[in-house]
């Protein structure tokens, strides 16, 4: 069931630790999200978070599965451009800050990781 929830991801992983631990935590988070009944309406990626949706990301399989289940994955195009990743996007849609703001405003709950 889709919940009117938006998750914001601003790091290349979860939390503040070394990259391997951050990637391990975010992979586990997405695995548990996929295993559950309630999915968010959207996941927004900005700043370092966009790196999770591009070539070489350790969570592409989970993100692809979430997208296939109807979760909108919105990537900040300004951030992708800043990091030189526009041509490396593997999942989600490139949007602007307006798209991220709209998702937040329409959501009943916003969770920042």
Buried (B, 14 or more C-beta within 10 A) or exposed (E): EEEEBBBBBBBBBBEEEEEEEBBBBBBEBBBEBBEEEEBBBBBBBBBBBBBBBBEEBBBBBBBBBBBEEEBBBBBBBBBBEEBEBBEBBEBBEBBEEEBBEBBEEEBEEBEEB
